[in-house]
Amino acid sequence: MNAAPQVIEAGANVGGKMRKRRLQLLREAVFVAVFHGKLERNKGVIERSAKLREHAQTLAPARAARLVTRGFEQLTIAAEQSQHILAQGS
């Protein structure tokens, strides 16, 4: 008759162990999902930065040309002003 409480206790213990293992697996699954999400976000950031870098390189010649054009415009304006000043002084 003393065996019945031991059988019940062993059954309860097995259930507790199963529950613990299930929770442990669930925690591992959540950890993997979070880690995977972080990896995907980092991958997206790397891909976007590469696209931005490519875009910047395609615009670089246009920017340089604008800077050269602006420099020539400033020189032209300065030369015209100098000619105007010299014409007034003569």
N, CA, C and O atoms as CSV, one atom per row, in Angstrom:
chain,resi,resn,atom,element,x,y,z
A,1,MET,N,N,0.800,-1.189,0.000
A,1,MET,CA,C,0.000,0.000,0.000
A,1,MET,C,C,0.845,1.256,0.000
A,1,MET,O,O,0.378,2.314,-0.423
A,2,ASN,N,N,2.034,1.164,0.449
A,2,ASN,CA,C,2.901,2.331,0.453
A,2,ASN,C,C,3.424,2.651,-0.947
A,2,ASN,O,O,3.992,3.725,-1.146
A,3,ALA,N,N,3.258,1.790,-1.887
A,3,ALA,CA,C,3.751,2.000,-3.248
A,3,ALA,C,C,2.923,3.038,-3.995
A,3,ALA,O,O,3.462,3.737,-4.853
A,4,ALA,N,N,1.655,3.161,-3.702
A,4,ALA,CA,C,0.785,4.103,-4.424
A,4,ALA,C,C,1.259,5.550,-4.299
A,4,ALA,O,O,1.325,6.249,-5.311
A,5,PRO,N,N,1.592,6.026,-3.098
A,5,PRO,CA,C,2.074,7.414,-3.015
A,5,PRO,C,C,3.387,7.624,-3.776
A,5,PRO,O,O,3.618,8.695,-4.338
A,6,GLN,N,N,4.246,6.598,-3.791
A,6,GLN,CA,C,5.509,6.717,-4.510
A,6,GLN,C,C,5.277,6.771,-6.017
A,6,GLN,O,O,5.969,7.506,-6.722
A,7,VAL,N,N,4.308,5.997,-6.519
A,7,VAL,CA,C,3.979,6.007,-7.941
A,7,VAL,C,C,3.398,7.363,-8.326
A,7,VAL,O,O,3.742,7.917,-9.370
A,8,ILE,N,N,2.519,7.893,-7.483
A,8,ILE,CA,C,1.918,9.202,-7.757
A,8,ILE,C,C,3.000,10.286,-7.743
A,8,ILE,O,O,3.018,11.167,-8.602
A,9,GLU,N,N,3.890,10.209,-6.770
A,9,GLU,CA,C,4.966,11.199,-6.680
A,9,GLU,C,C,5.890,11.109,-7.888
A,9,GLU,O,O,6.303,12.139,-8.421
A,10,ALA,N,N,6.223,9.900,-8.330
A,10,ALA,CA,C,7.075,9.726,-9.499
A,10,ALA,C,C,6.384,10.271,-10.747
A,10,ALA,O,O,7.025,10.906,-11.585
A,11,GLY,N,N,5.090,10.029,-10.873
A,11,GLY,CA,C,4.341,10.562,-12.021
A,11,GLY,C,C,4.314,12.076,-12.014
A,11,GLY,O,O,4.452,12.703,-13.064
A,12,ALA,N,N,4.141,12.663,-10.862
A,12,ALA,CA,C,4.127,14.122,-10.744
A,12,ALA,C,C,5.493,14.694,-11.074
A,12,ALA,O,O,5.599,15.749,-11.698
A,13,ASN,N,N,6.524,14.002,-10.658
A,13,ASN,CA,C,7.883,14.451,-10.915
A,13,ASN,C,C,8.188,14.413,-12.413
A,13,ASN,O,O,8.822,15.325,-12.944
A,14,VAL,N,N,7.737,13.363,-13.090
A,14,VAL,CA,C,7.947,13.249,-14.540
A,14,VAL,C,C,7.230,14.402,-15.240
A,14,VAL,O,O,7.768,15.001,-16.172
A,15,GLY,N,N,6.013,14.709,-14.785
A,15,GLY,CA,C,5.276,15.830,-15.367
A,15,GLY,C,C,6.009,17.147,-15.167
A,15,GLY,O,O,6.056,17.984,-16.069
A,16,GLY,N,N,6.577,17.325,-13.987
A,16,GLY,CA,C,7.345,18.544,-13.704
A,16,GLY,C,C,8.573,18.647,-14.574
A,16,GLY,O,O,8.900,19.724,-15.074
A,17,LYS,N,N,9.260,17.527,-14.760
A,17,LYS,CA,C,10.443,17.516,-15.618
A,17,LYS,C,C,10.064,17.830,-17.058
A,17,LYS,O,O,10.780,18.554,-17.750
A,18,MET,N,N,8.937,17.285,-17.508
A,18,MET,CA,C,8.484,17.539,-18.880
A,18,MET,C,C,8.162,19.027,-19.047
A,18,MET,O,O,8.511,19.646,-20.052
A,19,ARG,N,N,7.494,19.580,-18.045
A,19,ARG,CA,C,7.154,21.001,-18.109
A,19,ARG,C,C,8.417,21.854,-18.156
A,19,ARG,O,O,8.502,22.797,-18.942
A,20,LYS,N,N,9.393,21.527,-17.319
A,20,LYS,CA,C,10.654,22.269,-17.300
A,20,LYS,C,C,11.348,22.182,-18.652
A,20,LYS,O,O,11.846,23.183,-19.169
A,21,ARG,N,N,11.376,20.986,-19.219
A,21,ARG,CA,C,12.036,20.799,-20.519
A,21,ARG,C,C,11.302,21.585,-21.614
A,21,ARG,O,O,11.926,22.187,-22.488
A,22,ARG,N,N,9.970,21.565,-21.548
A,22,ARG,CA,C,9.181,22.307,-22.532
A,22,ARG,C,C,9.478,23.809,-22.422
A,22,ARG,O,O,9.649,24.482,-23.438
A,23,LEU,N,N,9.537,24.328,-21.207
A,23,LEU,CA,C,9.851,25.734,-21.005
A,23,LEU,C,C,11.264,26.071,-21.470
A,23,LEU,O,O,11.508,27.134,-22.041
A,24,GLN,N,N,12.187,25.150,-21.217
A,24,GLN,CA,C,13.558,25.366,-21.654
A,24,GLN,C,C,13.621,25.418,-23.185
A,24,GLN,O,O,14.304,26.273,-23.749
A,25,LEU,N,N,12.917,24.514,-23.849
A,25,LEU,CA,C,12.878,24.526,-25.314
A,25,LEU,C,C,12.225,25.800,-25.837
A,25,LEU,O,O,12.658,26.367,-26.840
A,26,LEU,N,N,11.189,26.236,-25.152
A,26,LEU,CA,C,10.513,27.469,-25.549
A,26,LEU,C,C,11.457,28.661,-25.411
A,26,LEU,O,O,11.512,29.512,-26.299
A,27,ARG,N,N,12.193,28.728,-24.313
A,27,ARG,CA,C,13.171,29.810,-24.126
A,27,ARG,C,C,14.227,29.783,-25.224
A,27,ARG,O,O,14.611,30.828,-25.751
A,28,GLU,N,N,14.694,28.585,-25.567
A,28,GLU,CA,C,15.695,28.471,-26.628
A,28,GLU,C,C,15.122,28.927,-27.963
A,28,GLU,O,O,15.810,29.593,-28.737
A,29,ALA,N,N,13.882,28.576,-28.237
A,29,ALA,CA,C,13.247,28.987,-29.481
A,29,ALA,C,C,13.099,30.504,-29.546
A,29,ALA,O,O,13.320,31.111,-30.594
A,30,VAL,N,N,12.724,31.109,-28.421
A,30,VAL,CA,C,12.597,32.569,-28.373
A,30,VAL,C,C,13.961,33.209,-28.577
A,30,VAL,O,O,14.079,34.181,-29.323
A,31,PHE,N,N,14.985,32.684,-27.931
A,31,PHE,CA,C,16.334,33.210,-28.080
A,31,PHE,C,C,16.787,33.133,-29.535
A,31,PHE,O,O,17.342,34.096,-30.067
A,32,VAL,N,N,16.555,32.002,-30.173
A,32,VAL,CA,C,16.943,31.838,-31.580
A,32,VAL,C,C,16.177,32.815,-32.463
A,32,VAL,O,O,16.757,33.402,-33.377
A,33,ALA,N,N,14.886,33.000,-32.205
A,33,ALA,CA,C,14.073,33.920,-33.002
A,33,ALA,C,C,14.573,35.360,-32.854
A,33,ALA,O,O,14.670,36.093,-33.838
A,34,VAL,N,N,14.887,35.757,-31.625
A,34,VAL,CA,C,15.393,37.113,-31.392
A,34,VAL,C,C,16.743,37.292,-32.075
A,34,VAL,O,O,16.974,38.301,-32.741
A,35,PHE,N,N,17.618,36.338,-31.915
A,35,PHE,CA,C,18.938,36.417,-32.529
A,35,PHE,C,C,18.819,36.464,-34.053
A,35,PHE,O,O,19.528,37.227,-34.709
A,36,HIS,N,N,17.923,35.652,-34.615
A,36,HIS,CA,C,17.709,35.653,-36.065
A,36,HIS,C,C,17.201,37.017,-36.527
A,36,HIS,O,O,17.630,37.521,-37.565
A,37,GLY,N,N,16.291,37.613,-35.761
A,37,GLY,CA,C,15.778,38.939,-36.096
A,37,GLY,C,C,16.881,39.984,-36.106
A,37,GLY,O,O,16.927,40.840,-36.989
A,38,LYS,N,N,17.772,39.913,-35.118
A,38,LYS,CA,C,18.887,40.860,-35.069
A,38,LYS,C,C,19.812,40.660,-36.265
A,38,LYS,O,O,20.283,41.633,-36.855
A,39,LEU,N,N,20.072,39.417,-36.622
A,39,LEU,CA,C,20.913,39.153,-37.791
A,39,LEU,C,C,20.285,39.712,-39.063
A,39,LEU,O,O,20.976,40.310,-39.888
A,40,GLU,N,N,18.984,39.520,-39.221
A,40,GLU,CA,C,18.288,40.022,-40.411
A,40,GLU,C,C,18.331,41.548,-40.464
A,40,GLU,O,O,18.527,42.126,-41.533
A,41,ARG,N,N,18.147,42.208,-39.309
A,41,ARG,CA,C,18.216,43.670,-39.285
A,41,ARG,C,C,19.608,44.138,-39.667
A,41,ARG,O,O,19.754,45.069,-40.459
A,42,ASN,N,N,20.635,43.504,-39.111
A,42,ASN,CA,C,22.008,43.884,-39.448
A,42,ASN,C,C,22.279,43.665,-40.925
A,42,ASN,O,O,22.941,44.483,-41.565
A,43,LYS,N,N,21.773,42.571,-41.469
A,43,LYS,CA,C,21.956,42.290,-42.891
A,43,LYS,C,C,21.299,43.387,-43.726
A,43,LYS,O,O,21.864,43.831,-44.725
A,44,GLY,N,N,20.109,43.822,-43.318
A,44,GLY,CA,C,19.414,44.897,-44.030
A,44,GLY,C,C,20.178,46.203,-43.972
A,44,GLY,O,O,20.244,46.933,-44.961
A,45,VAL,N,N,20.758,46.503,-42.813
A,45,VAL,CA,C,21.536,47.728,-42.664
A,45,VAL,C,C,22.756,47.686,-43.581
A,45,VAL,O,O,23.086,48.680,-44.228
A,46,ILE,N,N,23.413,46.555,-43.633
A,46,ILE,CA,C,24.602,46.417,-44.484
A,46,ILE,C,C,24.218,46.575,-45.947
A,46,ILE,O,O,24.919,47.248,-46.702
A,47,GLU,N,N,23.106,45.957,-46.357
A,47,GLU,CA,C,22.675,46.067,-47.747
A,47,GLU,C,C,22.293,47.503,-48.098
A,47,GLU,O,O,22.643,47.993,-49.171
A,48,ARG,N,N,21.579,48.179,-47.202
A,48,ARG,CA,C,21.184,49.566,-47.472
A,48,ARG,C,C,22.396,50.482,-47.537
A,48,ARG,O,O,22.444,51.384,-48.373
A,49,SER,N,N,23.375,50.263,-46.667
A,49,SER,CA,C,24.561,51.118,-46.697
A,49,SER,C,C,25.350,50.896,-47.986
A,49,SER,O,O,25.935,51.837,-48.522
A,50,ALA,N,N,25.370,49.666,-48.484
A,50,ALA,CA,C,26.043,49.401,-49.753
A,50,ALA,C,C,25.325,50.113,-50.899
A,50,ALA,O,O,25.971,50.676,-51.783
A,51,LYS,N,N,23.986,50.091,-50.886
A,51,LYS,CA,C,23.224,50.796,-51.927
A,51,LYS,C,C,23.466,52.299,-51.853
A,51,LYS,O,O,23.617,52.955,-52.883
A,52,LEU,N,N,23.502,52.843,-50.645
A,52,LEU,CA,C,23.767,54.273,-50.490
A,52,LEU,C,C,25.166,54.627,-50.991
A,52,LEU,O,O,25.367,55.668,-51.617
A,53,ARG,N,N,26.116,53.758,-50.710
A,53,ARG,CA,C,27.489,53.991,-51.169
A,53,ARG,C,C,27.541,54.005,-52.688
A,53,ARG,O,O,28.201,54.860,-53.280
A,54,GLU,N,N,26.844,53.056,-53.329
A,54,GLU,CA,C,26.801,53.021,-54.796
A,54,GLU,C,C,26.147,54.283,-55.337
A,54,GLU,O,O,26.627,54.871,-56.306
A,55,HIS,N,N,25.060,54.695,-54.716
A,55,HIS,CA,C,24.350,55.892,-55.155
A,55,HIS,C,C,25.242,57.125,-55.026
A,55,HIS,O,O,25.253,57.982,-55.909
A,56,ALA,N,N,25.982,57.213,-53.937
A,56,ALA,CA,C,26.882,58.347,-53.721
A,56,ALA,C,C,27.980,58.370,-54.771
A,56,ALA,O,O,28.387,59.441,-55.221
A,57,GLN,N,N,28.458,57.206,-55.161
A,57,GLN,CA,C,29.509,57.149,-56.178
A,57,GLN,C,C,28.990,57.588,-57.537
A,57,GLN,O,O,29.723,58.210,-58.305
A,58,THR,N,N,27.733,57.272,-57.848
A,58,THR,CA,C,27.183,57.713,-59.132
A,58,THR,C,C,26.969,59.220,-59.144
A,58,THR,O,O,27.032,59.849,-60.200
A,59,LEU,N,N,26.715,59.806,-57.971
A,59,LEU,CA,C,26.515,61.250,-57.898
A,59,LEU,C,C,27.822,62.019,-57.767
A,59,LEU,O,O,27.841,63.228,-57.995
A,60,ALA,N,N,28.893,61.362,-57.413
A,60,ALA,CA,C,30.160,62.052,-57.172
A,60,ALA,C,C,30.618,62.865,-58.375
A,60,ALA,O,O,30.985,64.025,-58.182
A,61,PRO,N,N,30.625,62.343,-59.614
A,61,PRO,CA,C,31.055,63.172,-60.746
A,61,PRO,C,C,30.166,64.409,-60.928
A,61,PRO,O,O,30.665,65.487,-61.248
A,62,ALA,N,N,28.876,64.258,-60.729
A,62,ALA,CA,C,27.965,65.394,-60.874
A,62,ALA,C,C,28.275,66.458,-59.827
A,62,ALA,O,O,28.248,67.651,-60.130
A,63,ARG,N,N,28.564,66.043,-58.612
A,63,ARG,CA,C,28.903,67.000,-57.558
A,63,ARG,C,C,30.194,67.725,-57.889
A,63,ARG,O,O,30.295,68.940,-57.719
A,64,ALA,N,N,31.173,66.981,-58.361
A,64,ALA,CA,C,32.452,67.597,-58.714
A,64,ALA,C,C,32.260,68.585,-59.850
A,64,ALA,O,O,32.846,69.668,-59.830
A,65,ALA,N,N,31.460,68.236,-60.832
A,65,ALA,CA,C,31.213,69.135,-61.957
A,65,ALA,C,C,30.522,70.413,-61.477
A,65,ALA,O,O,30.837,71.510,-61.938
A,66,ARG,N,N,29.574,70.257,-60.543
A,66,ARG,CA,C,28.900,71.448,-60.005
A,66,ARG,C,C,29.875,72.345,-59.254
A,66,ARG,O,O,29.799,73.571,-59.346
A,67,LEU,N,N,30.789,71.732,-58.513
A,67,LEU,CA,C,31.774,72.534,-57.786
A,67,LEU,C,C,32.681,73.288,-58.755
A,67,LEU,O,O,32.988,74.459,-58.531
A,68,VAL,N,N,33.108,72.637,-59.814
A,68,VAL,CA,C,33.965,73.279,-60.815
A,68,VAL,C,C,33.203,74.409,-61.493
A,68,VAL,O,O,33.741,75.499,-61.688
A,69,THR,N,N,31.947,74.146,-61.852
A,69,THR,CA,C,31.123,75.170,-62.500
A,69,THR,C,C,30.931,76.367,-61.578
A,69,THR,O,O,31.043,77.513,-62.014
A,70,ARG,N,N,30.645,76.108,-60.318
A,70,ARG,CA,C,30.467,77.186,-59.352
A,70,ARG,C,C,31.755,77.992,-59.199
A,70,ARG,O,O,31.720,79.217,-59.086
A,71,GLY,N,N,32.885,77.297,-59.196
A,71,GLY,CA,C,34.181,77.988,-59.101
A,71,GLY,C,C,34.418,78.886,-60.296
A,71,GLY,O,O,34.891,80.013,-60.143
A,72,PHE,N,N,34.089,78.395,-61.503
A,72,PHE,CA,C,34.247,79.214,-62.710
A,72,PHE,C,C,33.306,80.418,-62.681
A,72,PHE,O,O,33.681,81.514,-63.096
A,73,GLU,N,N,32.092,80.211,-62.194
A,73,GLU,CA,C,31.137,81.316,-62.102
A,73,GLU,C,C,31.665,82.402,-61.167
A,73,GLU,O,O,31.569,83.592,-61.465
A,74,GLN,N,N,32.222,81.978,-60.035
A,74,GLN,CA,C,32.758,82.949,-59.089
A,74,GLN,C,C,33.946,83.697,-59.688
A,74,GLN,O,O,34.087,84.904,-59.491
A,75,LEU,N,N,34.791,82.987,-60.412
A,75,LEU,CA,C,35.934,83.645,-61.061
A,75,LEU,C,C,35.466,84.628,-62.127
A,75,LEU,O,O,36.021,85.719,-62.264
A,76,THR,N,N,34.448,84.238,-62.877
A,76,THR,CA,C,33.918,85.113,-63.925
A,76,THR,C,C,33.335,86.378,-63.326
A,76,THR,O,O,33.566,87.479,-63.827
A,77,ILE,N,N,32.580,86.216,-62.255
A,77,ILE,CA,C,31.988,87.379,-61.585
A,77,ILE,C,C,33.090,88.287,-61.043
A,77,ILE,O,O,33.005,89.507,-61.181
A,78,ALA,N,N,34.102,87.718,-60.440
A,78,ALA,CA,C,35.214,88.512,-59.907
A,78,ALA,C,C,35.940,89.240,-61.026
A,78,ALA,O,O,36.315,90.402,-60.869
A,79,ALA,N,N,36.142,88.568,-62.158
A,79,ALA,CA,C,36.818,89.206,-63.295
A,79,ALA,C,C,35.982,90.351,-63.845
A,79,ALA,O,O,36.529,91.405,-64.170
A,80,GLU,N,N,34.678,90.172,-63.955
A,80,GLU,CA,C,33.798,91.237,-64.452
A,80,GLU,C,C,33.812,92.438,-63.506
A,80,GLU,O,O,33.834,93.587,-63.945
A,81,GLN,N,N,33.801,92.157,-62.209
A,81,GLN,CA,C,33.847,93.251,-61.240
A,81,GLN,C,C,35.173,94.006,-61.340
A,81,GLN,O,O,35.210,95.233,-61.251
A,82,SER,N,N,36.247,93.261,-61.524
A,82,SER,CA,C,37.567,93.900,-61.665
A,82,SER,C,C,37.600,94.783,-62.909
A,82,SER,O,O,38.117,95.900,-62.868
A,83,GLN,N,N,37.045,94.281,-64.022
A,83,GLN,CA,C,37.020,95.070,-65.257
A,83,GLN,C,C,36.186,96.334,-65.064
A,83,GLN,O,O,36.555,97.404,-65.549
A,84,HIS,N,N,35.078,96.213,-64.366
A,84,HIS,CA,C,34.208,97.351,-64.107
A,84,HIS,C,C,34.931,98.404,-63.283
A,84,HIS,O,O,34.840,99.597,-63.571
A,85,ILE,N,N,35.658,97.956,-62.247
A,85,ILE,CA,C,36.421,98.883,-61.391
A,85,ILE,C,C,37.518,99.562,-62.200
A,85,ILE,O,O,37.736,100.768,-62.077
A,86,LEU,N,N,38.206,98.783,-63.027
A,86,LEU,CA,C,39.281,99.359,-63.853
A,86,LEU,C,C,38.720,100.342,-64.860
A,86,LEU,O,O,39.350,101.365,-65.129
A,87,ALA,N,N,37.550,100.062,-65.427
A,87,ALA,CA,C,36.928,100.957,-66.413
A,87,ALA,C,C,36.526,102.265,-65.755
A,87,ALA,O,O,36.618,103.320,-66.382
A,88,GLN,N,N,36.087,102.221,-64.515
A,88,GLN,CA,C,35.696,103.433,-63.817
A,88,GLN,C,C,36.906,104.280,-63.474
A,88,GLN,O,O,36.824,105.508,-63.482
A,89,GLY,N,N,38.021,103.647,-63.174
A,89,GLY,CA,C,39.232,104.359,-62.781
A,89,GLY,C,C,39.905,105.028,-63.977
A,89,GLY,O,O,40.677,105.966,-63.777
A,90,SER,N,N,39.656,104.604,-65.177
A,90,SER,CA,C,40.331,105.155,-66.340
A,90,SER,C,C,39.716,106.410,-66.841
A,90,SER,O,O,40.191,106.981,-67.823
